Amino acid sequence: MDHIDLSVLYDYVFNDDMEVCGQIVRSADEPHKLVLHKLTRGQIDGTGRALCIQDDSKRIFHTHPYNAYAYPSVEDINKVSKRNTIKYSLIVTIWGLWIIEKIADRTINVLNDEVIDHATNRLGYQTKRFNRSEFQSKSIDYNDIVRYEVGAYLDTMNRHLAGNIMIYFKSWKHLDKEIYLK
């Protein structure tokens, strides 16, 4: 199994107000270590969001910094579902790490999908009251306050996307210093 050190990603989420993105590639020096590659910072778009433009790769990542949503957007899911080159997308947030894994070789479009829109909007509405400092100090955890909502979201999404995409989540409190990917 290949692994990546999460401390750098943690710093980007809690100490930077801009999205950071890039690729995750195998280290030339250590074959089982994954490293961040082609890092870019987000640019402000017409809506005021700081978004990254990134090249496709088998493994990609981006952050949702402390001032952004702590869960995948519909666009995040669509990026993986529509591109055959992406196998994993890691989204690093104040809650922890989301992994979107593409299972099927086919592409699907999830934009304007009512089930996905509803699940995403519900998660945002139910969890909007929680702030960065509570998660950064690890004094609370998503398990303590939003476990039900995250669980419902994952259940809905994974049933709806079955056979195409799987979405996983691991909170900071339950992550080791490294994450392993195939």
N, C-alpha and C positions, 0 to 999 in steps of 0.2 A: 504494500500500500504506500502511496505517496503522501507526504505531509507538507503543511505550510504553517509557519509561525504566525500566530494571530496578533501578537502584541502591536505590530505596525498598524494593522487594520483597526484595532481598538483605538489607537491614538488618533487616527484619521476621523473616526466617528465622533469621539468626545471632545476633540480639540481643534476641529476644523469646521468651518461653516459652509464649505464648498464640497460638492460631490467629487470623489476621486475614483477613477476607474482604470482598468487595464486588463492585462492577460495574466494568467497563472501558467507558468511553464516549468519544465523540469530543469533543475540546476545542472550546469555543466560539470561542476565539481562533485556534487553528491547526488547520484542517480535517483535516490528515493525522496529527495527534497524538492518541493515546489517553491518557486520564487515569483514575486511580483515583477511584471515586465511591461514595458511601454506605458508607464503611468501617465495619466493626464488628469488635469483638474477641470471641473465643470465650467461652462460658460453660461452666462445669464441669457435665457431665451426671452421671447416676447411676452411670456406670462410672468416673468420674474423668477422662474425656477432656474437653478444652476444645474445644467445637465451635461453629462460627458458624452462625447462621441468616441466610440472605441472600435477597433478592428475586431473582426470575428476571429475566434480561436476556439479550440476544444474546451478550454476552461477560461471563463471571464469572471471578473468581479467588479462591483462598484459599491460605494458606500451610500447610505442615507444618513447624513450627518445629524447631529442632535436637533437641528432645526427643521428636519424633514420627517416624513412618515416613517414609522418603525417597522414597516412591512412591505412586501412587494407590491408594486403598482401593476395595473393591468398591462401597461406597456412593457414592464419587466418580464412578465410571463409571455407576452406575445413575441418579444425578441427571441426567446428560446424556442418557442413553438414554430416560428416561421423560418428559422435558419437551420439548415442541416449541419452546418459547421460547428455549432455550439452543442456541447454535451452537458456541461455544468455551468450554471451561473450562481455565483455567491453574492449575496446581498448582505452587507454588514450594517447593522443598525444599533441603536441604543439598547434594544431588547436582547440582541444576540445575533446569530448567524442564520440566515435563510439560505437554503440550497434548492435551486430549481434544476432538476435533472431531466433531460430529454431521454425518453425510453424508446420511442418509435423513430423510425427513419423518415417518416412522412411529416409533412408540414401541415399545420392547422392555423387558422386565424381566430384568435380569441377576442379581438376588439369587438365591442358592441354585443358581447355575449351576456345575456341578462343574468345568468347564474353567477358568473365571475364578477360582474359589476356589483351585484347585490352583496355577495360575500365580502368583497373588498370594502365597499361603502359601510357595511355593518361593522366590520372590524375597526375601521377608522372612527366611526361614531362612538362605539362602545369604549374605546380606549384613549380618546383625545385628552383626557384630564391628567395623564401621567407624564412626569417631566424627566429630563436628563439626569439631574443630580441624584434622584432616587435609584436609577439604574447604574450610574457610574460608581457610586459608593458600594454597590452590590448589597446594600442594606435590604433592598427588596428585589424581587425577581419576578419575571413575567409569571412564574408559577404561582406566586403569592397574590397577584392582582388581576391578571388577564388570562389565566390558564384556560378558563372555559371558552372565552372568545377566540383565542388562538386555536384551541382544539376544534371548535366548531368550524372555523375558517378552513383549517387543514382538512378536516373530514369532508366538507362540502367540495373543496377544490379537488382533492385527490379522487373522490368518487366521480366528479364531473369530467376530469381530465384523464381518467383511467386508461391505461394502455398507451398514452401519449407522453404525459409529463407527471412527475411526482414532485411534490414540494415538501421539504423537511425544515424543521426549526430546532435550534439548540440555543438555550439562553446562555448569557455570559457566566452565570453562576454554575452552569453544568458543562461548560466547555473546558477542555484542557488547554495547555498552551499551544497545542498544535491540532490541526484538523486533517483528517485523512480522506483522500479521494482515490478512486480507481484510476 
